[in-house]
Amino acid sequence: MREIWGPKPGDVREYIPEAFGNRLDPTPVRVWIRNPDGREKREILSVGETVRIAMGPDGPVLQDGKPMMEVGTSDSWRHQHDIVSRCVVKVENYRAPGGDAITNGAELAAHGETAIVAEVALEIRDALSLSAEKKTQSPSPPASSSEAPAPPDGSAGPVENQDSGRAEAATGPQ
């Protein structure tokens, strides 16, 4: 029988952000996160930054012989706002400018500091991945040949990136 790994949908867990030394504060900001269901997980994982090759009148704009990339983060910020609004059910020990308490995900997304909102959104997204322990439990494919089998969909399969630093900068955190 196949079991889907990960946090149980609907369960609520506490998270204490690290930003601004929050965990060292005697009354840290505390956030309660509701684990999303399968549909919400797919929606959360489906949005990312927009990446384009910069184009000039004569084709791609080059820098040091390589195409320049333009990365748009507006979709990413909207997505973080949505994740936090949907999955944060309670916030404690946090006040907006003017002194009003931030008590839920919608208020956190609207009034929270960017670093805390981004960290909480990342925590929600990271919890959707398998833990390192669960990843090591996956069986290895049989070693029948040195070549990886072709994907069943007819595509060429994964591309190995030879310049991972540029790829990370171009695509943002995954």
Secondary structure, DSSP 8 states (H G I E B T S, - for coil): -----SS-TT-EEEE---GGGGGGSSS--EEEEE---HHHHHHHHT---EEEE-EETTEE-EETTEE-EEEE-HHHHHHHHHHHHHHEEEEES-B-TTS-B--SHHHHHHHS-HHHHHHHHHHHHHTTS--HHHHHTS-----S-SS----TTSS------S-HHHHHHHH---
